[in-house]
Amino acid sequence: MAKNKSLSQFPPLVFNIFKPARMTSYDVIRHFKRHLPVGYGKIGHFGTLDPFASGVLMIGIGGAARLNEYIHDLLPKTYLAVGKLGIETPTGDYESEIIQRDDSLYLKREIASFSAKFIEERLREKFLGEYWQEPHKYSASKFMGRNLHEWAREGVEVKKEAVLRHVYDIQVVKYKFPYLSVRVTVSSGTYVRTLFNHMSNELGTIGSLIALVREQIGTATIGNAIKKKDWPLDKQLPIMEKGMRIDELLPFDRVQLSESQTEAFKCGAFLKLDKVNIVKRNFSDLYVWMNDEKNQLFGLGHKEFPGELRPKIKFHSGEQDET
C-alpha cells in the first residue's frame, strides 16, 4: 500500500524562524509548507507576529502545533519596542497615518529632558506585575469569528473587556527624544503596541511604535533562529538537525513507561503516579511528557487528583494530516 504523503514521518518538532518585517506569519508557513520534505505532517505557528514586526516566529510539525496553547500560556516573550513620543496612529505603529500630535511645551521641555534612568524607574513602578489590557482594535483578537482589525477596517469599532496580562521586566535601552527604545518581557497575548501607548501616557504624552522585534520566546532567541538566507528551497532541510524537540522547548517533567504501561496509556487508561518514576524538571506541576519503553516521546500526560496521570495528547506517527 502506498504511503499517504500527508502522514507525519517525524516526531513533534519546532523550528525557530526569524520572520523579516513586511512579511505575514502565514507567508512563513506557506514557504515552509512548500519546501519541507514530504511527510512533515501538520504545520502551524505559535503566536502571530504582525507584518510590520520582525523576530522569533516558531512553527511546529509532526503534531507539535497541538501544543500551541501550552506555549502561549507558559512561555514569556521578550520584545524590543522602538517608538516615537508625541504622535498617535490608529494602529499604534508607523503603518497608518498620524491622527494626533502632541505639540505641548510639556513634551518639548519636560519629557524631552527626562533621563533614561528616570523613565525606566517610572515605567517599572507603574507596569511591572499584573497589567490589565484591552485588545487593540487593530489586532487578531476575535469577535464573532472575525479579527478585530477586520471590523476596524470596515469602520466598526468593537470594544472588548480588558484581560489580565503580566509584565515581567522593563528596560529602557535608549532614549534620544522623541525616540524611546524599550525591552519588555511579557506574558503571551500582550499587545506591545498598546503597552507602548500606555507607557507614553504614563510619561504624560502619546506615542506609537516605529519598529518591533520579538527577541525571545522561552529558550528560542534571535541568536538561534533560522534566518531567511537559510530557509529551505529544495525540500532538503535537515529537519532533525534544525528542529527543536517540543519536550525541550516545554520542559515538563518526564517519565519512561514500560511496554504494557505505554499500550495502556495509548488506549486511554489512567496511570497511578506512584507506579511511575517521574523525572522532575521544575517547570510545571500539571503536565508530564510520556516516553515509551524505548525512551521515545509519544504523548503528554496530565496529573489528576488523586494521584493519577490522564492521557492529554498522544502523538501517533501517521495520524496528523497537512493543513
VEXFIRO-187885 format. One record per residue (C-alpha): residue in one letter; y, x, z. Coordinates in nm, 2 decimals, decimal comma. Each point is the difference from the previous one (the first is absolute). Example, Ala and Ser with C-alpha at 12.3 -4.5 7.8 and 13.67 -1.06 7.14 Angstrom:
<sites>
+------+--------+--------+--------+
| romi |      Y |      X |      Z |
+------+--------+--------+--------+
|    A |  -0,45 |   1,23 |   0,78 |
|    S |   0,34 |   0,14 |  -0,07 |
+------+--------+--------+--------+
</sites>
This chain:
<sites>
+------+--------+--------+--------+
| romi |      Y |      X |      Z |
+------+--------+--------+--------+
|    M |   0,00 |   0,00 |   0,00 |
|    A |   0,34 |   0,14 |  -0,10 |
|    K |   0,24 |   0,07 |   0,29 |
|    N |   0,30 |  -0,22 |   0,03 |
|    K |   0,30 |   0,23 |  -0,05 |
|    S |   0,20 |  -0,19 |   0,25 |
|    L |  -0,23 |   0,08 |   0,29 |
|    S |   0,10 |   0,26 |   0,26 |
|    Q |  -0,18 |   0,33 |  -0,02 |
|    F |   0,22 |   0,18 |   0,25 |
|    P |   0,05 |  -0,03 |   0,38 |
|    P |   0,33 |  -0,16 |   0,13 |
|    L |   0,27 |   0,26 |  -0,08 |
|    V |   0,38 |   0,01 |   0,02 |
|    F |   0,23 |   0,20 |  -0,23 |
|    N |   0,34 |   0,10 |   0,12 |
|    I |   0,22 |  -0,03 |  -0,30 |
|    F |   0,36 |   0,11 |  -0,03 |
|    K |   0,18 |  -0,29 |  -0,17 |
|    P |   0,31 |   0,10 |  -0,20 |
|    A |   0,32 |  -0,21 |   0,02 |
|    R |   0,05 |  -0,26 |  -0,27 |
|    M |  -0,37 |  -0,08 |  -0,01 |
|    T |  -0,17 |  -0,30 |   0,16 |
|    S |  -0,29 |   0,02 |   0,23 |
|    Y |  -0,21 |  -0,19 |  -0,25 |
|    D |   0,10 |   0,25 |  -0,28 |
|    V |  -0,19 |   0,26 |   0,21 |
|    I |  -0,30 |  -0,23 |   0,05 |
|    R |   0,00 |  -0,07 |  -0,38 |
|    H |  -0,01 |   0,37 |  -0,08 |
|    F |  -0,28 |   0,08 |   0,23 |
|    K |  -0,21 |  -0,30 |  -0,12 |
|    R |   0,02 |   0,14 |  -0,35 |
|    H |  -0,08 |   0,36 |   0,09 |
|    L |  -0,25 |  -0,01 |   0,28 |
|    P |  -0,37 |   0,06 |  -0,08 |
|    V |  -0,22 |  -0,30 |  -0,06 |
|    G |  -0,14 |  -0,15 |   0,32 |
|    Y |   0,29 |   0,03 |   0,24 |
|    G |  -0,03 |  -0,37 |   0,10 |
|    K |   0,29 |  -0,19 |   0,14 |
|    I |   0,34 |   0,16 |   0,01 |
|    G |   0,32 |  -0,09 |   0,19 |
|    H |   0,29 |   0,16 |   0,18 |
|    F |   0,09 |   0,00 |   0,37 |
|    G |   0,36 |  -0,12 |   0,03 |
|    T |   0,25 |  -0,05 |  -0,29 |
|    L |   0,27 |   0,26 |  -0,06 |
|    D |   0,31 |  -0,14 |  -0,16 |
|    P |   0,07 |   0,12 |  -0,36 |
|    F |   0,32 |   0,19 |   0,10 |
|    A |  -0,19 |   0,18 |   0,28 |
|    S |  -0,23 |   0,30 |  -0,03 |
|    G |  -0,27 |   0,16 |   0,21 |
|    V |  -0,34 |  -0,07 |   0,15 |
|    L |  -0,19 |  -0,29 |  -0,16 |
|    M |  -0,37 |  -0,02 |   0,10 |
|    I |  -0,26 |  -0,17 |  -0,22 |
|    G |  -0,36 |  -0,07 |   0,08 |
|    I |  -0,32 |  -0,03 |  -0,19 |
|    G |  -0,37 |  -0,07 |   0,08 |
|    G |   0,09 |  -0,27 |   0,25 |
|    A |   0,27 |   0,19 |   0,18 |
|    A |   0,26 |  -0,26 |  -0,11 |
|    R |  -0,16 |  -0,24 |   0,24 |
|    L |   0,14 |   0,20 |   0,29 |
|    N |   0,36 |  -0,07 |  -0,11 |
|    E |   0,08 |  -0,21 |   0,31 |
|    Y |  -0,12 |   0,27 |   0,24 |
|    I |   0,21 |   0,27 |  -0,17 |
|    H |   0,29 |  -0,24 |  -0,01 |
|    D |  -0,03 |  -0,09 |   0,37 |
|    L |  -0,10 |   0,33 |   0,15 |
|    L |   0,17 |   0,29 |  -0,18 |
|    P |   0,37 |   0,06 |   0,04 |
|    K |   0,21 |   0,10 |  -0,30 |
|    T |   0,27 |   0,27 |  -0,03 |
|    Y |   0,29 |  -0,04 |  -0,24 |
|    L |   0,30 |   0,21 |  -0,09 |
|    A |   0,28 |  -0,24 |  -0,07 |
|    V |   0,32 |   0,12 |  -0,16 |
|    G |   0,28 |  -0,26 |   0,01 |
|    K |   0,37 |  -0,04 |  -0,06 |
|    L |   0,22 |  -0,15 |   0,27 |
|    G |   0,28 |  -0,24 |  -0,09 |
|    I |  -0,17 |  -0,19 |  -0,28 |
|    E |  -0,24 |  -0,29 |  -0,02 |
|    T |  -0,23 |  -0,12 |  -0,28 |
|    P |  -0,21 |  -0,32 |  -0,02 |
|    T |  -0,33 |   0,20 |  -0,01 |
|    G |   0,10 |   0,26 |   0,25 |
|    D |  -0,03 |   0,28 |  -0,25 |
|    Y |   0,18 |   0,15 |  -0,29 |
|    E |  -0,18 |  -0,21 |  -0,26 |
|    S |   0,24 |  -0,29 |   0,03 |
|    E |   0,37 |  -0,04 |  -0,02 |
|    I |   0,23 |   0,07 |   0,30 |
|    I |   0,11 |  -0,34 |   0,14 |
|    Q |   0,20 |   0,13 |   0,30 |
|    R |   0,20 |   0,31 |   0,10 |
|    D |   0,13 |   0,10 |   0,33 |
|    D |   0,35 |   0,13 |  -0,05 |
|    S |   0,09 |   0,01 |   0,37 |
|    L |   0,17 |   0,28 |   0,18 |
|    Y |  -0,27 |   0,00 |   0,26 |
|    L |  -0,25 |   0,10 |  -0,27 |
|    K |   0,22 |   0,27 |  -0,15 |
|    R |   0,13 |   0,15 |   0,33 |
|    E |  -0,25 |  -0,08 |   0,28 |
|    I |  -0,34 |  -0,03 |  -0,17 |
|    A |   0,08 |   0,29 |  -0,24 |
|    S |   0,05 |   0,22 |   0,31 |
|    F |  -0,32 |  -0,08 |   0,17 |
|    S |  -0,24 |   0,29 |   0,06 |
|    A |  -0,36 |  -0,02 |  -0,12 |
|    K |  -0,11 |   0,04 |   0,36 |
|    F |   0,22 |  -0,29 |   0,12 |
|    I |  -0,14 |  -0,22 |  -0,28 |
|    E |  -0,36 |   0,09 |   0,08 |
|    E |   0,05 |  -0,07 |   0,38 |
|    R |   0,16 |  -0,33 |  -0,07 |
|    L |  -0,27 |  -0,11 |  -0,25 |
|    R |  -0,28 |   0,11 |   0,22 |
|    E |   0,14 |  -0,18 |   0,30 |
|    K |   0,04 |  -0,32 |  -0,20 |
|    F |  -0,31 |  -0,01 |  -0,23 |
|    L |  -0,29 |   0,20 |   0,16 |
|    G |  -0,28 |  -0,22 |   0,12 |
|    E |  -0,04 |  -0,37 |  -0,08 |
|    Y |   0,21 |  -0,11 |  -0,30 |
|    W |   0,04 |  -0,36 |  -0,13 |
|    Q |   0,06 |  -0,02 |  -0,37 |
|    E |   0,02 |  -0,28 |  -0,25 |
|    P |  -0,17 |   0,08 |  -0,34 |
|    H |   0,26 |   0,10 |  -0,26 |
|    K |   0,07 |  -0,28 |  -0,25 |
|    Y |  -0,07 |   0,26 |  -0,28 |
|    S |  -0,34 |   0,09 |   0,14 |
|    A |  -0,37 |  -0,06 |  -0,07 |
|    S |  -0,03 |  -0,23 |   0,30 |
|    K |  -0,16 |  -0,33 |  -0,10 |
|    F |   0,13 |  -0,35 |   0,01 |
|    M |  -0,20 |  -0,29 |  -0,15 |
|    G |  -0,21 |   0,26 |  -0,19 |
|    R |   0,29 |   0,18 |  -0,16 |
|    N |   0,18 |   0,32 |   0,09 |
|    L |   0,34 |  -0,04 |   0,16 |
|    H |   0,16 |   0,21 |  -0,27 |
|    E |  -0,12 |  -0,25 |  -0,26 |
|    W |   0,17 |  -0,28 |   0,18 |
|    A |   0,32 |   0,21 |   0,05 |
|    R |   0,03 |   0,08 |  -0,37 |
|    E |  -0,02 |  -0,37 |  -0,07 |
|    G |   0,29 |  -0,06 |   0,24 |
|    V |  -0,21 |  -0,14 |   0,28 |
|    E |   0,05 |   0,18 |   0,33 |
|    V |  -0,29 |  -0,05 |   0,24 |
|    K |   0,05 |   0,07 |   0,37 |
|    K |  -0,31 |   0,12 |   0,18 |
|    E |  -0,05 |   0,05 |   0,37 |
|    A |   0,06 |   0,35 |   0,15 |
|    V |  -0,32 |   0,20 |   0,05 |
|    L |  -0,06 |   0,25 |   0,28 |
|    R |  -0,02 |   0,35 |  -0,13 |
|    H |  -0,01 |   0,34 |   0,17 |
|    V |   0,23 |   0,30 |  -0,05 |
|    Y |  -0,18 |   0,31 |   0,12 |
|    D |   0,25 |   0,27 |  -0,09 |
|    I |   0,35 |   0,05 |  -0,15 |
|    Q |   0,14 |   0,33 |  -0,11 |
|    V |   0,34 |   0,05 |  -0,17 |
|    V |  -0,09 |   0,27 |  -0,26 |
|    K |   0,35 |   0,03 |  -0,15 |
|    Y |   0,34 |  -0,17 |   0,03 |
|    K |   0,27 |   0,08 |  -0,25 |
|    F |   0,23 |  -0,30 |  -0,01 |
|    P |  -0,06 |  -0,25 |  -0,15 |
|    Y |  -0,36 |   0,11 |  -0,06 |
|    L |  -0,25 |  -0,03 |   0,28 |
|    S |  -0,36 |   0,13 |  -0,02 |
|    V |  -0,24 |  -0,14 |   0,27 |
|    R |  -0,37 |   0,07 |   0,05 |
|    V |  -0,17 |  -0,30 |   0,17 |
|    T |  -0,36 |  -0,06 |   0,11 |
|    V |  -0,07 |  -0,37 |   0,01 |
|    S |  -0,28 |  -0,25 |   0,02 |
|    S |  -0,13 |  -0,14 |  -0,33 |
|    G |   0,19 |  -0,29 |  -0,14 |
|    T |   0,34 |   0,14 |   0,11 |
|    Y |   0,26 |  -0,03 |  -0,28 |
|    V |   0,19 |   0,33 |   0,01 |
|    R |   0,28 |  -0,15 |  -0,21 |
|    T |   0,06 |  -0,26 |   0,26 |
|    L |  -0,03 |   0,25 |   0,28 |
|    F |   0,26 |   0,23 |  -0,16 |
|    N |   0,24 |  -0,29 |  -0,04 |
|    H |  -0,05 |  -0,09 |   0,37 |
|    M |   0,06 |   0,37 |   0,09 |
|    S |   0,32 |  -0,01 |  -0,20 |
|    N |   0,10 |  -0,31 |   0,19 |
|    E |  -0,06 |   0,17 |   0,33 |
|    L |   0,23 |   0,28 |  -0,11 |
|    G |   0,27 |  -0,26 |  -0,08 |
|    T |  -0,03 |  -0,04 |  -0,37 |
|    I |  -0,23 |  -0,10 |  -0,29 |
|    G |  -0,24 |   0,22 |  -0,20 |
|    S |  -0,26 |   0,00 |  -0,28 |
|    L |  -0,26 |   0,25 |  -0,10 |
|    I |   0,03 |   0,23 |  -0,30 |
|    A |  -0,34 |   0,16 |   0,04 |
|    L |  -0,32 |  -0,06 |   0,19 |
|    V |  -0,31 |   0,23 |   0,04 |
|    R |  -0,31 |  -0,10 |   0,18 |
|    E |  -0,11 |   0,33 |   0,14 |
|    Q |  -0,31 |  -0,09 |   0,20 |
|    I |  -0,26 |  -0,27 |   0,08 |
|    G |  -0,23 |   0,11 |   0,28 |
|    T |  -0,13 |   0,34 |  -0,11 |
|    A |   0,09 |  -0,05 |  -0,37 |
|    T |   0,32 |   0,19 |  -0,07 |
|    I |   0,21 |   0,10 |  -0,30 |
|    G |  -0,14 |   0,35 |   0,04 |
|    N |  -0,36 |  -0,10 |  -0,07 |
|    A |   0,09 |  -0,28 |  -0,25 |
|    I |  -0,12 |   0,02 |  -0,36 |
|    K |   0,31 |   0,05 |  -0,21 |
|    K |   0,04 |  -0,16 |  -0,34 |
|    K |  -0,07 |   0,32 |  -0,19 |
|    D |  -0,34 |   0,00 |   0,16 |
|    W |  -0,08 |  -0,37 |  -0,07 |
|    P |  -0,33 |  -0,04 |  -0,20 |
|    L |   0,03 |  -0,04 |  -0,38 |
|    D |  -0,36 |   0,03 |  -0,12 |
|    K |  -0,21 |  -0,18 |   0,26 |
|    Q |  -0,11 |   0,33 |   0,14 |
|    L |   0,18 |  -0,01 |   0,34 |
|    P |  -0,23 |   0,16 |   0,26 |
|    I |  -0,01 |  -0,31 |   0,22 |
|    M |  -0,19 |   0,14 |   0,29 |
|    E |   0,23 |   0,30 |   0,01 |
|    K |   0,33 |  -0,18 |  -0,03 |
|    G |  -0,09 |  -0,30 |   0,20 |
|    M |   0,04 |  -0,04 |   0,38 |
|    R |  -0,28 |  -0,17 |   0,19 |
|    I |   0,11 |  -0,33 |   0,15 |
|    D |  -0,15 |   0,10 |   0,33 |
|    E |   0,22 |   0,30 |   0,02 |
|    L |   0,32 |  -0,19 |  -0,08 |
|    L |  -0,09 |  -0,26 |   0,26 |
|    P |  -0,17 |   0,21 |   0,28 |
|    F |  -0,19 |  -0,28 |   0,17 |
|    D |  -0,29 |   0,09 |   0,23 |
|    R |  -0,32 |   0,07 |  -0,18 |
|    V |  -0,37 |  -0,08 |   0,06 |
|    Q |  -0,31 |   0,11 |  -0,19 |
|    L |  -0,28 |  -0,27 |   0,00 |
|    S |  -0,37 |   0,02 |  -0,05 |
|    E |  -0,16 |  -0,14 |  -0,31 |
|    S |  -0,10 |  -0,32 |   0,17 |
|    Q |   0,35 |  -0,04 |   0,16 |
|    T |   0,17 |   0,06 |  -0,34 |
|    E |  -0,21 |  -0,27 |  -0,16 |
|    A |   0,06 |  -0,24 |   0,28 |
|    F |   0,38 |   0,06 |  -0,01 |
|    K |   0,00 |  -0,04 |  -0,38 |
|    C |  -0,16 |  -0,34 |   0,05 |
|    G |   0,27 |  -0,11 |   0,23 |
|    A |  -0,17 |   0,07 |   0,34 |
|    F |   0,21 |   0,09 |   0,30 |
|    L |  -0,09 |   0,33 |   0,18 |
|    K |   0,02 |   0,07 |   0,37 |
|    L |   0,26 |   0,27 |   0,07 |
|    D |  -0,23 |   0,15 |   0,27 |
|    K |  -0,27 |   0,06 |  -0,27 |
|    V |   0,22 |   0,22 |  -0,22 |
|    N |   0,17 |   0,33 |   0,05 |
|    I |   0,37 |  -0,03 |  -0,09 |
|    V |   0,20 |   0,31 |  -0,08 |
|    K |   0,35 |  -0,06 |   0,14 |
|    R |   0,30 |   0,09 |  -0,20 |
|    N |   0,28 |  -0,16 |   0,21 |
|    F |   0,16 |  -0,20 |  -0,28 |
|    S |  -0,10 |  -0,36 |   0,06 |
|    D |  -0,22 |  -0,17 |   0,26 |
|    L |  -0,09 |  -0,29 |  -0,23 |
|    Y |  -0,17 |   0,14 |  -0,31 |
|    V |  -0,29 |   0,24 |  -0,07 |
|    W |  -0,10 |   0,17 |  -0,32 |
|    M |  -0,37 |  -0,06 |  -0,07 |
|    N |  -0,21 |   0,28 |  -0,15 |
|    D |  -0,36 |  -0,04 |  -0,10 |
|    E |  -0,30 |   0,21 |   0,09 |
|    K |   0,11 |   0,26 |  -0,27 |
|    N |   0,35 |   0,00 |   0,16 |
|    Q |   0,16 |  -0,17 |  -0,30 |
|    L |   0,28 |  -0,25 |   0,06 |
|    F |  -0,11 |  -0,35 |  -0,08 |
|    G |   0,22 |  -0,23 |   0,20 |
|    L |   0,25 |  -0,09 |   0,28 |
|    G |  -0,10 |  -0,16 |   0,33 |
|    H |   0,22 |  -0,20 |   0,24 |
|    K |  -0,05 |   0,03 |   0,37 |
|    E |  -0,07 |  -0,35 |   0,14 |
|    F |  -0,01 |  -0,12 |   0,36 |
|    P |  -0,24 |   0,04 |   0,18 |
|    G |  -0,11 |   0,34 |  -0,12 |
|    E |  -0,10 |  -0,07 |  -0,36 |
|    L |   0,08 |   0,14 |  -0,35 |
|    R |   0,06 |  -0,26 |  -0,26 |
|    P |  -0,01 |   0,08 |  -0,38 |
|    K |   0,35 |  -0,02 |  -0,13 |
|    I |  -0,01 |   0,17 |  -0,34 |
|    K |  -0,31 |   0,12 |  -0,19 |
|    F |   0,04 |   0,25 |  -0,29 |
|    H |  -0,28 |  -0,07 |  -0,25 |
|    S |   0,00 |   0,23 |  -0,31 |
|    G |   0,00 |  -0,22 |  -0,30 |
|    E |   0,15 |  -0,31 |   0,15 |
|    Q |   0,38 |   0,06 |  -0,05 |
|    D |   0,13 |  -0,10 |  -0,34 |
|    E |   0,31 |   0,14 |  -0,17 |
|    T |   0,31 |  -0,22 |   0,00 |
+------+--------+--------+--------+
</sites>
